[in-house]
């Protein structure tokens, strides 16, 4: 066999291996994308309030409350005037863990979901209380998620 044929066979084998590697990477990316989409769908299936918030198609605005549409959804689920225990129960049912943040000027707590999957923002939900320990306001911030 001539050197030319041997070189052509070697080049064909190398090109074949490169194409096989590219196809393998594309398949892996498609499988990973399917996995992430499935995890995100499962997350929002078990967190209906957060699903309602993310479906509002929020548009960030300037000011103290950058996501007013999400705040509206929060206050639909945890209405103004609700007791602290009722707010904790509602947010706990949503899978959130809440921590009290009491300052001389504010009585509130911050909540988050402990284990968001890849592709889901880190949810930061704050509920503010009045002097009678009743829900007075709220704030929702979907922070940058895991990569």
C-alpha positions as CSV (number, residue, x, y, z in Angstrom):
1,X,0.0,0.0,0.0
2,X,1.3,3.4,-0.9
3,X,2.1,6.1,1.6
4,X,-0.6,8.3,0.2
5,X,-3.3,5.7,0.9
6,X,-2.0,5.2,4.4
7,X,-2.1,8.9,5.1
8,X,-5.6,9.2,3.7
9,X,-6.7,6.3,5.9
10,X,-5.1,7.8,9.0
11,X,-6.7,11.2,8.3
12,X,-10.1,9.6,7.8
13,X,-9.7,7.8,11.1
14,X,-8.8,11.0,12.9
15,X,-11.7,12.9,11.3
16,X,-14.0,10.1,12.3
17,X,-12.8,10.2,15.9
18,X,-13.2,14.0,16.0
19,X,-16.8,13.8,14.6
20,X,-17.6,11.0,17.1
21,X,-16.3,13.2,19.9
22,X,-18.4,16.2,18.7
23,X,-21.5,14.0,18.4
24,X,-20.8,12.7,22.0
25,X,-20.6,16.3,23.3
26,X,-23.8,17.3,21.6
27,X,-25.6,14.3,23.0
28,X,-24.3,15.1,26.5
29,X,-25.5,18.7,26.2
30,X,-28.9,17.7,25.1
31,X,-29.2,15.1,27.9
32,X,-28.0,17.7,30.5
33,X,-30.5,20.3,29.2
34,X,-33.3,17.8,29.4
35,X,-32.2,17.0,33.0
36,X,-32.1,20.7,34.0
37,X,-35.5,21.4,32.5
38,X,-37.0,18.3,34.3
39,X,-35.5,19.5,37.6
40,X,-36.8,23.0,37.1
41,X,-40.3,21.7,36.2
42,X,-40.4,19.4,39.2
43,X,-39.3,22.3,41.5
44,X,-42.0,24.6,40.3
45,X,-44.6,21.8,40.5
46,X,-43.8,21.5,44.3
47,X,-43.6,25.3,44.8
48,X,-46.8,26.7,43.3
49,X,-46.4,30.2,44.8
50,X,-43.0,30.6,43.3
51,X,-44.3,29.2,40.0
52,X,-47.0,31.9,40.0
53,X,-44.3,34.5,40.7
54,X,-42.0,33.4,37.9
55,X,-44.9,33.2,35.5
56,X,-45.7,36.9,36.0
57,X,-43.0,37.7,33.4
58,X,-41.6,40.4,35.7
59,X,-40.0,43.5,34.4
60,X,-37.5,45.0,36.8
61,X,-38.3,48.5,37.9
62,X,-36.1,50.9,39.9
63,X,-36.7,51.6,43.5
64,X,-37.0,49.6,46.7
65,X,-39.2,46.9,45.2
66,X,-37.7,45.8,41.9
67,X,-40.3,43.1,41.2
68,X,-43.7,44.5,42.1
69,X,-45.6,41.8,40.2
70,X,-44.0,39.1,42.4
71,X,-44.8,41.1,45.6
72,X,-48.4,41.1,44.4
73,X,-48.4,37.3,44.1
74,X,-46.7,37.0,47.6
75,X,-49.4,39.2,49.2
76,X,-52.1,37.2,47.5
77,X,-50.8,34.1,49.2
78,X,-49.8,35.8,52.5
79,X,-52.4,38.5,52.7
80,X,-51.8,41.8,54.5
81,X,-53.2,41.4,58.0
82,X,-52.3,37.7,58.4
83,X,-50.7,36.7,61.6
84,X,-47.0,35.8,61.9
85,X,-47.8,32.1,62.5
86,X,-50.1,32.0,59.5
87,X,-47.4,33.5,57.3
88,X,-44.8,31.0,58.6
89,X,-47.3,28.2,57.9
90,X,-48.0,29.3,54.3
91,X,-44.3,29.9,53.4
92,X,-43.3,26.6,55.2
93,X,-45.8,24.7,53.0
94,X,-44.1,26.3,50.1
95,X,-40.8,24.7,51.3
96,X,-39.2,27.9,52.5
97,X,-37.1,28.3,55.6
98,X,-37.6,31.7,57.3
99,X,-35.3,33.6,59.6
100,X,-36.4,36.5,61.8
101,X,-34.7,39.9,61.2
102,X,-35.7,42.3,63.9
103,X,-34.3,45.7,64.0
104,X,-35.3,48.7,66.1
105,X,-37.3,50.1,63.0
106,X,-38.5,46.9,61.4
107,X,-40.0,43.6,62.4
108,X,-39.7,41.1,59.5
109,X,-38.4,37.8,58.4
110,X,-36.5,36.6,55.3
111,X,-37.3,33.3,53.7
112,X,-35.5,31.2,51.1
113,X,-35.8,27.7,49.6
114,X,-32.8,25.7,50.9
115,X,-32.1,23.5,47.8
116,X,-33.0,25.1,44.5
117,X,-31.8,23.0,41.6
118,X,-29.6,24.3,38.8
119,X,-31.6,26.7,36.6
120,X,-33.8,28.0,39.4
121,X,-33.1,31.4,40.9
122,X,-32.3,31.7,44.6
123,X,-35.5,33.0,46.0
124,X,-35.3,35.7,48.7
125,X,-38.7,36.5,50.2
126,X,-39.2,39.1,52.9
127,X,-42.4,39.6,55.0
128,X,-42.7,42.7,57.1
129,X,-44.9,42.9,60.1
130,X,-46.6,45.8,61.9
131,X,-46.6,46.6,65.6
132,X,-49.4,44.0,66.1
133,X,-47.3,41.2,64.5
134,X,-49.5,41.2,61.4
135,X,-48.3,41.1,57.8
136,X,-47.8,44.7,56.6
137,X,-45.8,44.2,53.4
138,X,-43.5,42.0,51.5
139,X,-40.7,41.9,49.0
140,X,-39.5,39.2,46.6
141,X,-36.1,39.0,45.0
142,X,-35.2,36.2,42.6
143,X,-31.4,36.2,42.8
144,X,-29.0,34.8,40.3
145,X,-29.2,31.0,40.4
146,X,-26.6,28.3,40.3
147,X,-24.7,27.8,37.1
